[in-house]
Amino acid sequence: MNPHHTWFHLLPGYARLEEFAGHYLARDWRWMMFQDSHFTLSHVLMALLVFVFLGGGAIWYRASVAGAGEAGLVPPPHFGMRALLEMLLDAVLGMMEGVMGREQARRYLPLIGTLAFLIFFSNLLGLIPGFLPPTDTLKTNLALSLSVFVMTHVYGIQAQGLAYFKHFFGPILKWYALPLMLLMFVIEIISHLARPVSLALRLMGNIAADHKVVAAFFALVPLLIPLPFMLLGVLVAIVQTLVFSLLTTVYIGMAVAHGDHEEHGHAEAHGH
């Protein structure tokens, strides 16, 4: 069976739609590791499925909490969708607070929390027979990691202004250290460019490998035998979500830390 086949392939006209899209979107160039590849819309549709699920879940959660008044602050008595969402959110927020403090964690929670939810449920989708995890392809993961890359520098500039770019040249900003400053600049640029690549490849490698293992055992023995590997897949989904979220938190925390220290210093100076 083609590993790219999903339940979407049973829809009438899906093959034609994929062929039409491939005519405009399929990659026809080769370079290093980017050799011939199989074009498919499956990962796009799987990502849209996760978006719809999370969007519906967010609307439902808001409706269930908004009209409850003070009772909405009380955890539900039984484990359900609301308890799962709150548990995941608390885990992400707690992880962020340990890295950048409560104030900064709450400020950047919308971005990092959204990424965590999207990655976690995308990872879990691959454990359902007939579905593919959107995160086992480089295209999806590069889109996520490039978003982190862009927003990291946007937040850094917001916090520090143009002074944000000083740290690219190292701690010594003197004319006699110009060669060292240029070397530090090149090293920093390479380091920053490597971040989205490493985030994308790490997530893709782990999720793709886990999906292949579960799919192989389902193909051999579809009953009972795959269950331990599915439980392991849940653990992989959780760990990879936390790794991506933690690294994103660290990158953003490093970008805004200097600006925050300056703000606190100015505030203390005015206070005295």
FISENU-911169 format. One record per residue: residue in one letter; x, y, z of N, C-alpha, C in turn. Coordinates in steps of 0.001 Angstrom, whole numbers, padded with zeros to 6 digits, always signed. Layout:
N
aXYZXYZXYZ...
***
This chain:
272
m+000840-001196+000000+000000+000000+000000+000873+001243+000000n+000482+002217-000765+001226+003468-000800+001136+004156+000563p+002304+004478+001185+002255+005091+002523+001606+006459+002537h+001455+007090+001362+000838+008413+001295-000682+008336+001146h-001227+007130+000956-002670+006992+000784-003381+007168+002121t-004469+007913+002100-005261+008174+003295-006731+008003+002956w-007591+008291+003951-009029+008221+003705-009466+009245+002673f-008691+010301+002494-009046+011306+001498-009001+010738+000079h-008173+009722-000128-008058+009144-001472-009321+008389-001883l-010200+008129-000926-011472+007463-001251-012516+008456-001737l-012249+009742-001585-013204+010761-002023-013217+010840-003546p-014394+010960-004156-014453+011093-005618-013763+012370-006093g-012948+012241-007104-012276+013391-007684-011013+013821-006974y-010639+013127-005882-009449+013534-005133-008172+013359-005965a-008092+012245-006692-006899+011991-007510-006725+013082-008568r-007839+013516-009166-007760+014597-010165-007305+015904-009537l-007835+016199-008360-007448+017420-007664-005954+017400-007343e-005454+016264-006898-004041+016146-006559-003166+016286-007801e-003610+015707-008897-002850+015820-010145-002831+017267-010641f-003964+017948-010525-004045+019349-010942-003137+020224-010086a-003182+020013-008764-002343+020811-007860-000865+020510-008085g-000545+019249-008368+000840+018872-008584+001445+019541-009799h+000614+019838-010783+001114+020497-011988+001694+021872-011667y+001155+022542-010629+001603+023889-010281+002500+023908-009041l+002340+022943-008155+003019+023011-006861+004137+021998-006681a+004173+020938-007491+005182+019904-007294+006578+020453-007571r+007547+020006-006778+008926+020463-006952+009573+019701-008101d+010197+020452-009023+010852+019814-010164+012362+020059-010170w+012912+020626-009084+014356+020838-009003+014961+019871-007998r+016254+019646-008148+016979+018756-007256+018195+019483-006690w+018493+019202-005424+019674+019796-004804+019977+019042-003519m+021162+018466-003441+021638+017726-002272+020600+016686-001832m+020032+016852-000637+019068+015875-000130+017704+015997-000807f+017475+017074-001524+016183+017299-002169+016196+016659-003561q+015922+015383-003599+015862+014641-004846+014392+014448-005233d+014131+013496-006135+012747+013256-006555+011873+012922-005353s+010707+013507-005305+009786+013271-004189+008379+013058-004722h+007550+012440-003894+006159+012168-004266+005299+013346-003824f+004660+014021-004761+003795+015146-004413+002450+014623-003933t+001967+015183-002854+000660+014809-002320+000044+015994-001586l-001267+016060-001624-002002+017073-000862-002407+016568+000520s-002056+015319+000820-002530+014705+002063-002114+015495+003289h-000841+015923+003332-000380+016643+004512-001071+017996+004658v-001391+018614+003530-002101+019894+003582-003497+019694+004167l-004187+018668+003689-005538+018399+004179-005523+017940+005624m-004487+017194+006014-004371+016776+007412-004159+017984+008319a-003335+018931+007857-003126+020154+008637-004421+020948+008757l-005186+021026+007660-006475+021722+007714-007423+021022+008681l-007352+019700+008723-008184+018942+009655-007838+019300+011098v-006549+019426+011386-006122+019813+012733-006568+021240+013038f-006459+022150+012053-006908+023528+012251-008395+023569+012600v-009191+022804+011854-010629+022788+012096-010926+022240+013486f-010233+021170+013863-010439+020567+015183-010091+021556+016297l-008924+022204+016175-008504+023142+017210-009392+024387+017225g-009792+024853+016039-010691+026010+015993-012030+025702+016636g-012591+024539+016305-013853+024134+016931-013697+023940+018426g-012569+023331+018835-012326+023140+020264-012191+024452+021008a-011537+025441+020390-011381+026751+021030-012727+027455+021182i-013559+027377+020135-014887+027999+020203-015735+027326+021272w-015685+025993+021300-016455+025257+022304-015970+025576+023719y-014654+025641+023894-014101+025916+025222-014511+027312+025697r-014408+028280+024801-014784+029653+025174-016249+029726+025557a-017102+029046+024801-018533+029067+025100-018829+028386+026430s-018125+027304+026742-018390+026565+027976-017901+027297+029213v-016857+028137+029055-016293+028848+030201-016916+030234+030367a-017219+030898+029240-017673+032286+029294-018981+032437+030057g-019924+031531+029865-021224+031678+030501-021325+031047+031862a-020219+030512+032374-020267+029793+033647-019950+030672+034842g-019497+031915+034623-019165+032794+035738-017989+032250+036531e-018087+032328+037868-017013+031815+038718-016877+030303+038611a-017955+029620+038246-017882+028157+038107-016950+027762+036970g-016730+028681+036024-015828+028372+034924-014388+028254+035357l-014068+028781+036563-012706+028676+037078-012447+027341+037754v-013496+026616+038060-013362+025333+038751-013083+024242+037725p-012057+023412+037941-011777+022317+037000-012967+021372+036885p-013210+020807+035722-014340+019887+035553-014158+018628+036400p-015250+018026+036890-015128+016842+037759-014639+015604+037018h-014888+015534+035712-014484+014357+034933-013502+014768+033846f-012635+013830+033503-011647+014110+032460-012336+014107+031102g-012154+015203+030375-012751+015338+029054-011920+016288+028214m-012537+016810+027159-011817+017695+026261-011345+018959+026972r-012215+019539+027809-011819+020758+028522-010651+020476+029453a-010696+019379+030177-009599+019039+031087-008306+018791+030319l-008408+018157+029145-007220+017905+028330-006596+019215+027862l-007431+020129+027361-006921+021413+026883-006267+022210+028008e-006919+022223+029189-006362+022961+030311-005066+022333+030803m-005000+020995+030793-003790+020311+031231-002616+020626+030297l-002881+020603+028994-001832+020923+028026-001376+022376+028164l-002347+023270+028336-002015+024691+028462-001207+024955+029720d-001586+024321+030831-000840+024493+032082+000578+023960+031939a+000736+022836+031215+002070+022258+031029+002960+023202+030222v+002410+023772+029152+003190+024693+028325+003528+025960+029108l+002550+026501+029812+002780+027724+030589+003804+027490+031688g+003705+026346+032374+004675+026037+033423+006084+025905+032878m+006211+025267+031721+007520+025139+031087+008085+026510+030717m+007232+027390+030174+007675+028727+029791+008067+029559+031010e+007307+029454+032089+007619+030217+033295+008982+029834+033860g+009343+028557+033745+010642+028123+034229+011794+028691+033438v+011529+029131+032208+012585+029656+031341+012635+031178+031379m+011485+031840+031282+011478+033298+031117+010673+034051+032163g+010147+033364+033163+009374+034054+034189+007902+034160+033816r+007068+034414+034813+005626+034389+034604+005152+035518+033676e+005679+036729+033874+005214+037863+033075+005488+037641+031586q+006722+037263+031263+007063+037030+029868+006353+035800+029317a+006158+034784+030153+005473+033568+029702+004047+033877+029275r+003352+034687+030058+001984+035056+029710+001951+035916+028444r+002976+036727+028239+003021+037595+027063+003178+036789+025778y+004016+035760+025812+004311+035009+024593+003571+033667+024525l+002683+033427+025472+001911+032186+025460+001033+032031+024216p+000386+033097+023695-000441+032902+022493+000316+032276+021324l+001549+032697+021085+002322+032125+019983+002802+030718+020309i+003483+030569+021435+004079+029274+021759+003002+028249+022100g+001930+028689+022763+000835+027767+023059+000143+027279+021800t-000056+028182+020833-000675+027784+019569+000192+026770+018838l+001499+027010+018800+002408+026058+018163+002369+024710+018867a+002339+024735+020208+002324+023487+020967+001063+022672+020674f-000095+023321+020670-001343+022622+020386-001349+022071+018964l-000895+022889+018020-000887+022465+016627+000039+021270+016424i+001227+021323+016993+002189+020235+016824+001721+018974+017544f+001192+019122+018746+000780+017946+019523-000332+017174+018824f-001382+017871+018397-002489+017166+017759-002121+016704+016355s-001209+017385+015690-000717+016906+014404+000058+015608+014588n+000860+015549+015640+001600+014325+015932+000659+013162+016242l-000365+013438+017039-001300+012371+017419-002109+011867+016231l-002348+012724+015256-003167+012325+014106-002543+011148+013366g-001219+011051+013382-000553+009952+012701-000764+008600+013349l-001284+008578+014572-001538+007306+015251-002884+006707+014876i-003698+007445+014142-005000+006954+013697-004836+006328+012318p-005214+005068+012149-005056+004429+010831-005781+005206+009735g-005109+005372+008614-005693+006079+007486-005426+007571+007483f-004670+008046+008480-004335+009468+008548-002814+009623+008598l-002349+010792+008207-000925+011108+008230-000683+012282+009168p+000424+012272+009909+000752+013452+010723+001308+014558+009837p+000743+015744+009861+001296+016840+009047+002742+017156+009374t+003181+016770+010578+004528+017117+011023+005587+016110+010592d+005248+015135+009750+006284+014210+009286+006822+014605+007913t+006528+015833+007496+007067+016350+006243+007825+017646+006502l+008892+017864+005744+009746+019022+005970+009028+020329+005659k+008097+020293+004712+007408+021526+004315+006621+022111+005479t+005848+021280+006164+005062+021756+007306+005963+022266+008415n+006997+021503+008731+007861+021857+009855+008696+023103+009572l+009110+023279+008322+009836+024499+007977+008939+025727+008104a+007663+025571+007738+006726+026678+007895+006608+027067+009370l+006530+026068+010253+006435+026347+011688+007726+026962+012222s+008859+026362+011850+010137+026845+012392+010506+028219+011821l+010165+028491+010575+010430+029817+010013+009556+030875+010686s+008341+030489+011086+007500+031414+011856+008172+031766+013177v+008753+030752+013822+009492+030996+015064+010690+031907+014798f+011412+031628+013719+012587+032425+013358+012221+033900+013173v+011160+034152+012412+010755+035533+012142+010279+036224+013417m+009411+035550+014182+008838+036181+015370+009883+036396+016457t+010901+035527+016511+011968+035732+017489+012645+037075+017276h+012964+037397+016029+013632+038657+015745+012664+039841+015852v+011400+039618+015516+010408+040689+015682+010279+041051+017156y+010178+040047+018024+010076+040323+019459+011363+040960+019983g+012513+040519+019461+013773+041099+019897+013866+042570+019546i+013438+042928+018345+013465+044335+017931+012452+045152+018719q+011282+044563+018997+010296+045266+019808+010821+045567+021206a+011561+044618+021771+012052+044789+023138+013253+045718+023215q+014113+045712+022195+015374+046439+022290+015550+047523+021232g+014694+047549+020228+014919+048471+019127+016077+047989+018265l+016717+048925+017596+017850+048560+016740+019049+048071+017551a+019060+048348+018840+020138+047839+019696+020133+046320+019765y+019052+045713+019339+018978+044244+019318+020100+043643+018487f+020502+044320+017422+021501+043767+016517+022919+043879+017072k+023089+044532+018207+024426+044644+018787+025008+043290+019169h+024140+042400+019694+024676+041129+020180+025194+040243+019055f+024867+040584+017797+025400+039822+016672+026900+040054+016506f+027418+041146+017071+028832+041485+016899+029677+041136+018117g+029090+040509+019121+029854+040118+020286+029885+041198+021354p+030572+040911+022475+030560+041856+023604+031493+043049+023437i+032472+042968+022533+033446+044053+022380+033090+044884+021159l+032580+046076+021371+032176+046946+020269+033158+048118+020161k+034393+047807+019830+035442+048809+019666+036062+048661+018274w+036661+049760+017765+037197+049736+016407+038337+048744+016259y+039131+048579+017328+040272+047673+017220+039850+046198+017224a+038592+045933+017563+038103+044556+017564+037265+044256+016325l+037430+045093+015289+036597+044930+014094+036701+043536+013466p+037900+042959+013268+037963+041597+012694+037218+040574+013542l+037398+040673+014877+036693+039742+015766+035183+039959+015700m+034760+041220+015604+033336+041527+015498+032734+040955+014219l+033454+041057+013112+032958+040500+011852+032869+038976+011929l+033853+038358+012575+033818+036903+012748+032627+036494+013607m+032397+037238+014685+031254+036933+015549+029946+037117+014792f+029888+038141+013943+028678+038386+013156+028376+037197+012241v+029387+036685+011554+029198+035533+010665+028747+034311+011460i+029379+034082+012604+029022+032929+013441+027586+033039+013931e+027190+034245+014363+025823+034445+014855+024799+034244+013738i+025101+034731+012549+024171+034564+011433+023980+033086+011119i+025088+032337+011063+025000+030898+010797+024209+030202+011902s+024468+030603+013148+023761+030006+014283+022259+030253+014206h+021867+031472+013867+020443+031805+013786+019773+031106+012601l+020483+030993+011487+019911+030306+010323+019787+028810+010564a+020655+028268+011406+020590+026835+011692+019415+026477+012594r+018908+027445+013335+017824+027147+014278+016567+026605+013602p+015991+027295+012606+014775+026735+011983+015024+025402+011294v+016229+025215+010734+016540+023940+010076+016572+022809+011100s+017230+023043+012227+017319+022003+013252+015954+021711+013868l+015146+022751+014101+013799+022531+014634+012966+021670+013690a+013024+021995+012388+012213+021281+011408+012681+019843+011243l+013990+019634+011123+014518+018284+010893+014317+017391+012108r+014495+017933+013301+014312+017123+014509+012873+016635+014620l+011936+017538+014423+010525+017167+014516+010145+016178+013417m+010579+016439+012193+010241+015558+011083+010822+014169+011284g+012089+014086+011679+012737+012789+011831+012058+011912+012870n+011750+012474+014023+011137+011676+015088+009712+011259+014752i+008917+012174+014211+007522+011851+013919+007425+010901+012721a+008246+011117+011699+008223+010228+010536+008627+008813+010934a+009670+008688+011752+010112+007362+012182+009036+006669+013012d+008426+007400+013936+007378+006808+014770+006181+006385+013924h+005802+007219+012948+004667+006881+012090+004956+005637+011254k+006178+005501+010758+006548+004330+009968+006481+003056+010802v+006942+003142+012045+006921+001960+012913+005489+001515+013191v+004630+002460+013568+003231+002116+013850+002535+001582+012602a+002773+002198+011451+002151+001753+010198+002620+000355+009819a+003901+000057+010062+004427-001265+009720+003769-002353+010549f+003592-002119+011835+002961-003132+012683+001475-003251+012404f+000820-002163+012027-000578-002256+011621-000720-003085+010357a+000232-002942+009444+000176-003715+008201+000405-005203+008457l+001239-005533+009441+001541-006937+009732+000438-007583+010564v+000167-006977+011725-000846-007522+012647-001683-006353+013149p-002852-006123+012574-003618-004917+012927-004285-004961+014296l-004276-006097+014988-004965-006198+016268-003972-006385+017412l-004125-005596+018465-003414-005692+019735-001916-005415+019637i-001215-006046+018702+000234-005909+018627+000663-004446+018479p-000022-003630+017670+000430-002228+017532+000189-001355+018761l-000610-001823+019738-000964-000970+020869+000241-000444+021650p+001230-001291+022001+002396-000739+022716+003123+000339+021917f+003179+000160+020604+003862+001145+019763+003031+002422+019626m+001716+002299+019719+000873+003486+019716+001053+004278+021017l+001169+003554+022142+001430+004234+023411+002791+004929+023376l+003775+004260+022777+005071+004889+022605+004959+006106+021688g+004081+006010+020681+003860+007139+019780+003274+008341+020502v+002383+008095+021472+001835+009200+022274+002949+009890+023055l+003857+009073+023621+004988+009639+024355+005882+010464+023428v+006132+009947+022224+006940+010689+021256+006255+012010+020890a+004935+011973+020703+004191+013185+020371+004322+014237+021464i+004240+013806+022716+004350+014735+023837+005758+015313+023927v+006760+014428+023838+008150+014869+023989+008540+015839+022882q+008181+015514+021637+008558+016386+020524+007836+017730+020587t+006620+017744+021109+005920+019017+021305+006628+019867+022348l+007026+019239+023452+007711+019973+024511+009086+020465+024046v+009798+019646+023258+011120+020060+022766+010991+021276+021862f+010057+021231+020916+009856+022365+020010+009449+023609+020793s+008527+023450+021740+008050+024591+022527+009155+025144+023422l+009949+024246+024024+011024+024681+024912+012088+025463+024148l+012499+024946+022986+013509+025652+022198+012974+027001+021707t+011706+027040+021322+011111+028309+020917+011114+029307+022067t+010789+028827+023262+010801+029684+024450+012202+030213+024731v+013194+029342+024606+014581+029757+024843+015007+030810+023831y+014695+030587+022548+015092+031540+021510+014459+032916+021747i+013161+032921+022046+012488+034199+022281+012982+034844+023570g+013188+034018+024602+013698+034555+025862+015063+035206+025702m+015950+034586+024908+017266+035164+024657+017151+036464+023861a+016196+036521+022940+016050+037710+022096+015553+038918+022880v+014701+038698+023873+014090+039825+024593+014729+040075+025948a+015636+039190+026390+016160+039292+027757+016903+040588+027979h+017771+040984+027044+018578+042188+027236+017704+043432+027329g+016696+043484+026474+015790+044623+026507+015027+044698+027810d+014638+043539+028352+013914+043531+029623+014804+044020+030756h+016089+043612+030745+016992+044068+031789+017149+045589+031748e+017224+046134+030518+017356+047583+030397+016119+048297+030918e+014914+047732+030611+013682+048350+031091+013639+048354+032612h+014026+047219+033238+014011+047154+034702+015043+048112+035288g+016202+048247+034603+017226+049175+035099+016754+050613+035066h+016093+051008+033973+015543+052358+033876+014470+052593+034928a+013635+051572+035159+012572+051716+036147+013153+051901+037550e+014209+051120+037875+014822+051253+039199+015498+052616+039343a+016119+053096+038255+016797+054392+038306+015790+055512+038564h+014644+055441+037873+013610+056452+038093+013026+056334+039504g+012947+055092+039992+012416+054903+041340+013298+055527+042398h+014638+055412+042170+015557+056035+043124+015618+057544+042927
***
